């Protein structure tokens, strides 16, 4: 039964790794989007002025 336990632990570690990667990707996308919006707002203000 020790083998089965190690297999489930490996799967658990894998799922944790995947979810942490997805969280990092989402945070990165959010940051890029925020930078894009702030840049667009700045350009809009410059064009308006």
N, CA, C and O atoms as a Tripos MOL2 file, in Angstrom:
@<TRIPOS>MOLECULE
protein
  196   195    49     0     0
PROTEIN
NO_CHARGES

@<TRIPOS>ATOM
      1 N           0.8290   -1.2120    0.0000 N.3       1 UNK1
      2 CA          0.0000    0.0000    0.0000 C.3       1 UNK1
      3 C           0.8650    1.2640    0.0000 C.2       1 UNK1
      4 O           0.3930    2.3510   -0.3340 O.2       1 UNK1
      5 N           2.1280    1.1070    0.3770 N.am      2 UNK2
      6 CA          3.0040    2.2770    0.4000 C.3       2 UNK2
      7 C           3.1480    2.8950   -0.9860 C.2       2 UNK2
      8 O           3.2650    4.1130   -1.1240 O.2       2 UNK2
      9 N           3.1380    2.0380   -2.0180 N.am      3 UNK3
     10 CA          3.2800    2.5410   -3.3860 C.3       3 UNK3
     11 C           2.0880    3.4100   -3.7650 C.2       3 UNK3
     12 O           2.2430    4.4820   -4.3510 O.2       3 UNK3
     13 N           0.8830    2.9240   -3.4170 N.am      4 UNK4
     14 CA         -0.3190    3.6870   -3.7450 C.3       4 UNK4
     15 C          -0.3050    5.0610   -3.0890 C.2       4 UNK4
     16 O          -0.7310    6.0510   -3.6830 O.2       4 UNK4
     17 N           0.1890    5.1060   -1.8570 N.am      5 UNK5
     18 CA          0.2400    6.3840   -1.1500 C.3       5 UNK5
     19 C           1.1780    7.3550   -1.8690 C.2       5 UNK5
     20 O           0.8570    8.5320   -2.0350 O.2       5 UNK5
     21 N           2.3360    6.8520   -2.2920 N.am      6 UNK6
     22 CA          3.2770    7.7340   -2.9640 C.3       6 UNK6
     23 C           2.6860    8.2350   -4.2860 C.2       6 UNK6
     24 O           2.9260    9.3730   -4.6880 O.2       6 UNK6
     25 N           1.9030    7.3680   -4.9630 N.am      7 UNK7
     26 CA          1.2860    7.7740   -6.2300 C.3       7 UNK7
     27 C           0.2930    8.9040   -5.9920 C.2       7 UNK7
     28 O           0.3000    9.8950   -6.7230 O.2       7 UNK7
     29 N          -0.5650    8.7680   -4.9750 N.am      8 UNK8
     30 CA         -1.5450    9.8260   -4.7010 C.3       8 UNK8
     31 C          -0.8380   11.1070   -4.2680 C.2       8 UNK8
     32 O          -1.2850   12.2070   -4.5950 O.2       8 UNK8
     33 N           0.2490   10.9680   -3.5430 N.am      9 UNK9
     34 CA          1.0000   12.1580   -3.1350 C.3       9 UNK9
     35 C           1.5790   12.8660   -4.3550 C.2       9 UNK9
     36 O           1.5750   14.0950   -4.4310 O.2       9 UNK9
     37 N           2.0780   12.0780   -5.3080 N.am     10 UNK10
     38 CA          2.6190   12.6760   -6.5330 C.3      10 UNK10
     39 C           1.5300   13.4310   -7.2770 C.2      10 UNK10
     40 O           1.7490   14.5430   -7.7570 O.2      10 UNK10
     41 N           0.3430   12.8120   -7.3690 N.am     11 UNK11
     42 CA         -0.7730   13.4650   -8.0620 C.3      11 UNK11
     43 C          -1.1360   14.7630   -7.3380 C.2      11 UNK11
     44 O          -1.3750   15.7880   -7.9750 O.2      11 UNK11
     45 N          -1.1750   14.7130   -6.0210 N.am     12 UNK12
     46 CA         -1.5190   15.8990   -5.2210 C.3      12 UNK12
     47 C          -0.5070   17.0150   -5.4550 C.2      12 UNK12
     48 O          -0.8820   18.1760   -5.6220 O.2      12 UNK12
     49 N           0.7690   16.6620   -5.4670 N.am     13 UNK13
     50 CA          1.8190   17.6550   -5.7030 C.3      13 UNK13
     51 C           1.6640   18.2520   -7.0970 C.2      13 UNK13
     52 O           1.8200   19.4570   -7.2930 O.2      13 UNK13
     53 N           1.3520   17.3840   -8.0660 N.am     14 UNK14
     54 CA          1.1850   17.8400   -9.4460 C.3      14 UNK14
     55 C           0.0280   18.8280   -9.5540 C.2      14 UNK14
     56 O           0.1540   19.8730  -10.1910 O.2      14 UNK14
     57 N          -1.1000   18.4920   -8.9290 N.am     15 UNK15
     58 CA         -2.2590   19.3810   -8.9790 C.3      15 UNK15
     59 C          -1.9510   20.7140   -8.3070 C.2      15 UNK15
     60 O          -2.3510   21.7720   -8.7940 O.2      15 UNK15
     61 N          -1.2420   20.6570   -7.1930 N.am     16 UNK16
     62 CA         -0.8790   21.8900   -6.4920 C.3      16 UNK16
     63 C           0.0180   22.7440   -7.3800 C.2      16 UNK16
     64 O          -0.1440   23.9620   -7.4450 O.2      16 UNK16
     65 N           0.9660   22.1020   -8.0660 N.am     17 UNK17
     66 CA          1.8780   22.8210   -8.9520 C.3      17 UNK17
     67 C           1.1080   23.4810  -10.0890 C.2      17 UNK17
     68 O           1.3310   24.6490  -10.4060 O.2      17 UNK17
     69 N           0.1880   22.7150  -10.7070 N.am     18 UNK18
     70 CA         -0.5940   23.2380  -11.8280 C.3      18 UNK18
     71 C          -1.4340   24.4290  -11.3780 C.2      18 UNK18
     72 O          -1.4810   25.4510  -12.0630 O.2      18 UNK18
     73 N          -2.1020   24.3010  -10.2230 N.am     19 UNK19
     74 CA         -2.9620   25.3930   -9.7590 C.3      19 UNK19
     75 C          -2.1330   26.6340   -9.4380 C.2      19 UNK19
     76 O          -2.5760   27.7540   -9.6900 O.2      19 UNK19
     77 N          -0.9360   26.4460   -8.8860 N.am     20 UNK20
     78 CA         -0.0980   27.6040   -8.5770 C.3      20 UNK20
     79 C           0.3790   28.2690   -9.8660 C.2      20 UNK20
     80 O           0.4980   29.4930   -9.9240 O.2      20 UNK20
     81 N           0.6550   27.4670  -10.9080 N.am     21 UNK21
     82 CA          1.0570   28.0210  -12.1920 C.3      21 UNK21
     83 C          -0.0860   28.8440  -12.7790 C.2      21 UNK21
     84 O           0.1390   29.9430  -13.2870 O.2      21 UNK21
     85 N          -1.3180   28.3180  -12.7120 N.am     22 UNK22
     86 CA         -2.4730   29.0370  -13.2490 C.3      22 UNK22
     87 C          -2.6700   30.3540  -12.5160 C.2      22 UNK22
     88 O          -2.9850   31.3730  -13.1300 O.2      22 UNK22
     89 N          -2.4860   30.3310  -11.2040 N.am     23 UNK23
     90 CA         -2.6380   31.5560  -10.4200 C.3      23 UNK23
     91 C          -1.5990   32.5850  -10.8520 C.2      23 UNK23
     92 O          -1.9070   33.7710  -10.9720 O.2      23 UNK23
     93 N          -0.3810   32.1350  -11.0830 N.am     24 UNK24
     94 CA          0.6790   33.0470  -11.5120 C.3      24 UNK24
     95 C           0.3550   33.6380  -12.8760 C.2      24 UNK24
     96 O           0.5710   34.8270  -13.1100 O.2      24 UNK24
     97 N          -0.1670   32.8050  -13.7820 N.am     25 UNK25
     98 CA         -0.5190   33.2750  -15.1260 C.3      25 UNK25
     99 C          -1.6380   34.3100  -15.0430 C.2      25 UNK25
    100 O          -1.5860   35.3400  -15.7150 O.2      25 UNK25
    101 N          -2.6550   34.0340  -14.2150 N.am     26 UNK26
    102 CA         -3.7700   34.9740  -14.0730 C.3      26 UNK26
    103 C          -3.2860   36.2970  -13.4990 C.2      26 UNK26
    104 O          -3.7000   37.3620  -13.9570 O.2      26 UNK26
    105 N          -2.4110   36.2360  -12.4950 N.am     27 UNK27
    106 CA         -1.8870   37.4590  -11.8900 C.3      27 UNK27
    107 C          -1.0830   38.2440  -12.9240 C.2      27 UNK27
    108 O          -1.1560   39.4720  -12.9670 O.2      27 UNK27
    109 N          -0.3160   37.5400  -13.7570 N.am     28 UNK28
    110 CA          0.4780   38.1810  -14.7920 C.3      28 UNK28
    111 C          -0.4270   38.8690  -15.8020 C.2      28 UNK28
    112 O          -0.1730   40.0110  -16.1860 O.2      28 UNK28
    113 N          -1.4870   38.1810  -16.2350 N.am     29 UNK29
    114 CA         -2.4290   38.7480  -17.2000 C.3      29 UNK29
    115 C          -3.1020   39.9920  -16.6120 C.2      29 UNK29
    116 O          -3.2980   40.9890  -17.3070 O.2      29 UNK29
    117 N          -3.4500   39.9210  -15.3320 N.am     30 UNK30
    118 CA         -4.0790   41.0660  -14.6740 C.3      30 UNK30
    119 C          -3.1390   42.2640  -14.6640 C.2      30 UNK30
    120 O          -3.5570   43.3930  -14.9220 O.2      30 UNK30
    121 N          -1.8570   42.0120  -14.3630 N.am     31 UNK31
    122 CA         -0.8780   43.0960  -14.3150 C.3      31 UNK31
    123 C          -0.6970   43.7230  -15.6970 C.2      31 UNK31
    124 O          -0.6360   44.9450  -15.8280 O.2      31 UNK31
    125 N          -0.6130   42.8770  -16.7260 N.am     32 UNK32
    126 CA         -0.4420   43.3810  -18.0920 C.3      32 UNK32
    127 C          -1.6470   44.2210  -18.4900 C.2      32 UNK32
    128 O          -1.5010   45.2880  -19.0860 O.2      32 UNK32
    129 N          -2.8480   43.7280  -18.1550 N.am     33 UNK33
    130 CA         -4.0690   44.4530  -18.4900 C.3      33 UNK33
    131 C          -4.0880   45.8150  -17.7970 C.2      33 UNK33
    132 O          -4.4520   46.8230  -18.4020 O.2      33 UNK33
    133 N          -3.6910   45.8340  -16.5140 N.am     34 UNK34
    134 CA         -3.6880   47.0760  -15.7470 C.3      34 UNK34
    135 C          -2.6930   48.0650  -16.3560 C.2      34 UNK34
    136 O          -2.9880   49.2550  -16.4670 O.2      34 UNK34
    137 N          -1.5170   47.5770  -16.7490 N.am     35 UNK35
    138 CA         -0.5200   48.4540  -17.3650 C.3      35 UNK35
    139 C          -1.0370   48.9960  -18.6930 C.2      35 UNK35
    140 O          -0.8190   50.1620  -19.0210 O.2      35 UNK35
    141 N          -1.7250   48.1410  -19.4590 N.am     36 UNK36
    142 CA         -2.2690   48.5630  -20.7450 C.3      36 UNK36
    143 C          -3.2920   49.6760  -20.5530 C.2      36 UNK36
    144 O          -3.2750   50.6740  -21.2740 O.2      36 UNK36
    145 N          -4.1890   49.4990  -19.5720 N.am     37 UNK37
    146 CA         -5.2190   50.5050  -19.3250 C.3      37 UNK37
    147 C          -4.6080   51.8250  -18.8720 C.2      37 UNK37
    148 O          -5.0320   52.8900  -19.3220 O.2      37 UNK37
    149 N          -3.6140   51.7660  -17.9840 N.am     38 UNK38
    150 CA         -3.0020   53.0060  -17.4990 C.3      38 UNK38
    151 C          -2.2810   53.7160  -18.6450 C.2      38 UNK38
    152 O          -2.3060   54.9440  -18.7250 O.2      38 UNK38
    153 N          -1.6380   52.9490  -19.5330 N.am     39 UNK39
    154 CA         -0.9550   53.5490  -20.6790 C.3      39 UNK39
    155 C          -1.9680   54.1610  -21.6310 C.2      39 UNK39
    156 O          -1.7530   55.2630  -22.1370 O.2      39 UNK39
    157 N          -3.0710   53.4620  -21.8830 N.am     40 UNK40
    158 CA         -4.1090   53.9630  -22.7800 C.3      40 UNK40
    159 C          -4.7200   55.2470  -22.2170 C.2      40 UNK40
    160 O          -4.9970   56.1910  -22.9570 O.2      40 UNK40
    161 N          -4.9250   55.2690  -20.9030 N.am     41 UNK41
    162 CA         -5.4970   56.4590  -20.2760 C.3      41 UNK41
    163 C          -4.5430   57.6400  -20.4250 C.2      41 UNK41
    164 O          -4.9660   58.7630  -20.6980 O.2      41 UNK41
    165 N          -3.2510   57.3730  -20.2440 N.am     42 UNK42
    166 CA         -2.2470   58.4290  -20.3720 C.3      42 UNK42
    167 C          -2.2250   58.9680  -21.8030 C.2      42 UNK42
    168 O          -2.1770   60.1810  -22.0070 O.2      42 UNK42
    169 N          -2.2600   58.0740  -22.7910 N.am     43 UNK43
    170 CA         -2.2500   58.4790  -24.1910 C.3      43 UNK43
    171 C          -3.4930   59.3060  -24.5020 C.2      43 UNK43
    172 O          -3.4210   60.3010  -25.2240 O.2      43 UNK43
    173 N          -4.6290   58.8890  -23.9550 N.am     44 UNK44
    174 CA         -5.8800   59.6070  -24.1890 C.3      44 UNK44
    175 C          -5.7890   61.0310  -23.6370 C.2      44 UNK44
    176 O          -6.2220   61.9860  -24.2810 O.2      44 UNK44
    177 N          -5.2180   61.1580  -22.4300 N.am     45 UNK45
    178 CA         -5.0880   62.4840  -21.8200 C.3      45 UNK45
    179 C          -4.1310   63.3600  -22.6240 C.2      45 UNK45
    180 O          -4.3530   64.5620  -22.7660 O.2      45 UNK45
    181 N          -3.0560   62.7480  -23.1530 N.am     46 UNK46
    182 CA         -2.0910   63.5100  -23.9520 C.3      46 UNK46
    183 C          -2.7510   63.9830  -25.2460 C.2      46 UNK46
    184 O          -2.5550   65.1260  -25.6580 O.2      46 UNK46
    185 N          -3.5260   63.1190  -25.8840 N.am     47 UNK47
    186 CA         -4.1920   63.4720  -27.1380 C.3      47 UNK47
    187 C          -5.2420   64.5580  -26.8980 C.2      47 UNK47
    188 O          -5.4260   65.4460  -27.7310 O.2      47 UNK47
    189 N          -5.9210   64.4820  -25.7690 N.am     48 UNK48
    190 CA         -6.9650   65.4570  -25.4640 C.3      48 UNK48
    191 C          -6.3690   66.8360  -25.1840 C.2      48 UNK48
    192 O          -6.9800   67.8570  -25.4990 O.2      48 UNK48
    193 N          -5.1860   66.8610  -24.5960 N.am     49 UNK49
    194 CA         -4.5810   68.1320  -24.1700 C.3      49 UNK49
    195 C          -4.0720   68.9730  -25.3400 C.2      49 UNK49
    196 O          -3.5410   70.0640  -25.1300 O.2      49 UNK49
@<TRIPOS>BOND
     1     1     2 1
     2     2     3 1
     3     3     4 2
     4     3     5 am
     5     5     6 1
     6     6     7 1
     7     7     8 2
     8     7     9 am
     9     9    10 1
    10    10    11 1
    11    11    12 2
    12    11    13 am
    13    13    14 1
    14    14    15 1
    15    15    16 2
    16    15    17 am
    17    17    18 1
    18    18    19 1
    19    19    20 2
    20    19    21 am
    21    21    22 1
    22    22    23 1
    23    23    24 2
    24    23    25 am
    25    25    26 1
    26    26    27 1
    27    27    28 2
    28    27    29 am
    29    29    30 1
    30    30    31 1
    31    31    32 2
    32    31    33 am
    33    33    34 1
    34    34    35 1
    35    35    36 2
    36    35    37 am
    37    37    38 1
    38    38    39 1
    39    39    40 2
    40    39    41 am
    41    41    42 1
    42    42    43 1
    43    43    44 2
    44    43    45 am
    45    45    46 1
    46    46    47 1
    47    47    48 2
    48    47    49 am
    49    49    50 1
    50    50    51 1
    51    51    52 2
    52    51    53 am
    53    53    54 1
    54    54    55 1
    55    55    56 2
    56    55    57 am
    57    57    58 1
    58    58    59 1
    59    59    60 2
    60    59    61 am
    61    61    62 1
    62    62    63 1
    63    63    64 2
    64    63    65 am
    65    65    66 1
    66    66    67 1
    67    67    68 2
    68    67    69 am
    69    69    70 1
    70    70    71 1
    71    71    72 2
    72    71    73 am
    73    73    74 1
    74    74    75 1
    75    75    76 2
    76    75    77 am
    77    77    78 1
    78    78    79 1
    79    79    80 2
    80    79    81 am
    81    81    82 1
    82    82    83 1
    83    83    84 2
    84    83    85 am
    85    85    86 1
    86    86    87 1
    87    87    88 2
    88    87    89 am
    89    89    90 1
    90    90    91 1
    91    91    92 2
    92    91    93 am
    93    93    94 1
    94    94    95 1
    95    95    96 2
    96    95    97 am
    97    97    98 1
    98    98    99 1
    99    99   100 2
   100    99   101 am
   101   101   102 1
   102   102   103 1
   103   103   104 2
   104   103   105 am
   105   105   106 1
   106   106   107 1
   107   107   108 2
   108   107   109 am
   109   109   110 1
   110   110   111 1
   111   111   112 2
   112   111   113 am
   113   113   114 1
   114   114   115 1
   115   115   116 2
   116   115   117 am
   117   117   118 1
   118   118   119 1
   119   119   120 2
   120   119   121 am
   121   121   122 1
   122   122   123 1
   123   123   124 2
   124   123   125 am
   125   125   126 1
   126   126   127 1
   127   127   128 2
   128   127   129 am
   129   129   130 1
   130   130   131 1
   131   131   132 2
   132   131   133 am
   133   133   134 1
   134   134   135 1
   135   135   136 2
   136   135   137 am
   137   137   138 1
   138   138   139 1
   139   139   140 2
   140   139   141 am
   141   141   142 1
   142   142   143 1
   143   143   144 2
   144   143   145 am
   145   145   146 1
   146   146   147 1
   147   147   148 2
   148   147   149 am
   149   149   150 1
   150   150   151 1
   151   151   152 2
   152   151   153 am
   153   153   154 1
   154   154   155 1
   155   155   156 2
   156   155   157 am
   157   157   158 1
   158   158   159 1
   159   159   160 2
   160   159   161 am
   161   161   162 1
   162   162   163 1
   163   163   164 2
   164   163   165 am
   165   165   166 1
   166   166   167 1
   167   167   168 2
   168   167   169 am
   169   169   170 1
   170   170   171 1
   171   171   172 2
   172   171   173 am
   173   173   174 1
   174   174   175 1
   175   175   176 2
   176   175   177 am
   177   177   178 1
   178   178   179 1
   179   179   180 2
   180   179   181 am
   181   181   182 1
   182   182   183 1
   183   183   184 2
   184   183   185 am
   185   185   186 1
   186   186   187 1
   187   187   188 2
   188   187   189 am
   189   189   190 1
   190   190   191 1
   191   191   192 2
   192   191   193 am
   193   193   194 1
   194   194   195 1
   195   195   196 2
@<TRIPOS>SUBSTRUCTURE
     1 UNK1         2 RESIDUE 1 A UNK
     2 UNK2         6 RESIDUE 1 A UNK
     3 UNK3        10 RESIDUE 1 A UNK
     4 UNK4        14 RESIDUE 1 A UNK
     5 UNK5        18 RESIDUE 1 A UNK
     6 UNK6        22 RESIDUE 1 A UNK
     7 UNK7        26 RESIDUE 1 A UNK
     8 UNK8        30 RESIDUE 1 A UNK
     9 UNK9        34 RESIDUE 1 A UNK
    10 UNK10       38 RESIDUE 1 A UNK
    11 UNK11       42 RESIDUE 1 A UNK
    12 UNK12       46 RESIDUE 1 A UNK
    13 UNK13       50 RESIDUE 1 A UNK
    14 UNK14       54 RESIDUE 1 A UNK
    15 UNK15       58 RESIDUE 1 A UNK
    16 UNK16       62 RESIDUE 1 A UNK
    17 UNK17       66 RESIDUE 1 A UNK
    18 UNK18       70 RESIDUE 1 A UNK
    19 UNK19       74 RESIDUE 1 A UNK
    20 UNK20       78 RESIDUE 1 A UNK
    21 UNK21       82 RESIDUE 1 A UNK
    22 UNK22       86 RESIDUE 1 A UNK
    23 UNK23       90 RESIDUE 1 A UNK
    24 UNK24       94 RESIDUE 1 A UNK
    25 UNK25       98 RESIDUE 1 A UNK
    26 UNK26      102 RESIDUE 1 A UNK
    27 UNK27      106 RESIDUE 1 A UNK
    28 UNK28      110 RESIDUE 1 A UNK
    29 UNK29      114 RESIDUE 1 A UNK
    30 UNK30      118 RESIDUE 1 A UNK
    31 UNK31      122 RESIDUE 1 A UNK
    32 UNK32      126 RESIDUE 1 A UNK
    33 UNK33      130 RESIDUE 1 A UNK
    34 UNK34      134 RESIDUE 1 A UNK
    35 UNK35      138 RESIDUE 1 A UNK
    36 UNK36      142 RESIDUE 1 A UNK
    37 UNK37      146 RESIDUE 1 A UNK
    38 UNK38      150 RESIDUE 1 A UNK
    39 UNK39      154 RESIDUE 1 A UNK
    40 UNK40      158 RESIDUE 1 A UNK
    41 UNK41      162 RESIDUE 1 A UNK
    42 UNK42      166 RESIDUE 1 A UNK
    43 UNK43      170 RESIDUE 1 A UNK
    44 UNK44      174 RESIDUE 1 A UNK
    45 UNK45      178 RESIDUE 1 A UNK
    46 UNK46      182 RESIDUE 1 A UNK
    47 UNK47      186 RESIDUE 1 A UNK
    48 UNK48      190 RESIDUE 1 A UNK
    49 UNK49      194 RESIDUE 1 A UNK
